[in-house]
Amino acid sequence: MGLSQDNILRKLFRIVNYSLELLLVRLYNKSFLGSNDIAAQFHSLYYSSPERTWNNTRWMGYRTMRCPLDLWVYQEILYEIKPDVVIETGTNEGGGAHFLASIMDVIGKGRVIGVDIEEVDNRADHKRITYVKGSSISNDIVKKVSKMIESDHVVLVILDSDHNMPHVLEEMKIYSKFVTKGSYMIVEDSNVNGHPIMPNWGPGPFEAIQRFLEESNSFEVDKNREKFYLSFNPDGYLKKRTD
Ligand SMILES: C[S@@+](CC[C@H](N)C(=O)[O-])C[C@H]1O[C@@H](n2cnc3c(N)ncnc32)[C@H](O)[C@@H]1O
């Protein structure tokens, strides 16, 4: 009984949260159309119509809240790096994880470890995906994840959970250690807080990236990964230095 009440409350919270978000992005898009920057204008237009764009993007039937141009870049990175393991925080329905697993099927190697604080109904099922439930920054979860990785594994990390700066920064500090030299730590949704969308979001992934780079020189931003002009992850493709 308690559990189902909890589920109903979570669903209600999601609906209210989503409606507010939709209202905000629409208002913002209206005020943005004066800009001369075509890429930023398109970014704003794309983001402010979630019901036809980012909230309605599917891979093999499973929703993934990602920009298809970023998914294409993921495919290119996976082919180049051929990771043994991808750690994805914030797996949600598993659409993004399923996309990665499908590419791994074609490449012939790789597993996805998906971490999420919630266990979403009808999550994508794939033999290459292992789901882990809990907060990405909790000690228990980090221990669980590290036990699933061998010392000779090539590891890539994608951070797509809580998009507030303190959480992202903490995740970056924790999960950067798992990333193999020459591989990537991808920080999703650094476009919020005015980069260029949702200027009132507050410090988020973009600010966490800048702070992380001030404190550590083991990664560099790979701007080439933003070649398609629209990326949800400005400065978010971080390559681990090989020297
Ligand atoms: C933007 S969605 C992720 C979208 C998903 N990667 C995709 O491809 O569709 C964010 C997810 O992060 C999860 N989340 C929020 N805080 C978290 C935390 N502390 N640890 C792990 N997951 C968290 C939420 O439950 C939600 O499912």
The ligand as an ORCA input file, in Angstrom:
! r2SCAN-3c Opt
* xyz 0 1
  C      17.539     12.935    -17.904
  S      17.033     11.419    -17.195
  C      18.142     10.339    -18.034
  C      17.785     10.060    -19.474
  C      18.379      8.797    -20.036
  N      19.821      8.756    -19.907
  C      17.967      8.605    -21.489
  O      18.797      8.269    -22.325
  O      16.781      8.775    -21.750
  C      17.698     11.569    -15.585
  C      17.646     10.301    -14.725
  O      18.538     10.492    -13.634
  C      18.028      9.815    -12.514
  N      18.676     10.347    -11.293
  C      18.414     11.505    -10.631
  N      19.234     11.630     -9.567
  C      20.047     10.540     -9.573
  C      21.099     10.087     -8.742
  N      21.495     10.774     -7.660
  N      21.714      8.924     -9.055
  C      21.323      8.203    -10.132
  N      20.333      8.571    -10.947
  C      19.697      9.718    -10.676
  C      16.529     10.031    -12.595
  O      15.842      9.030    -11.877
  C      16.288      9.972    -14.118
  O      15.897      8.680    -14.493
*
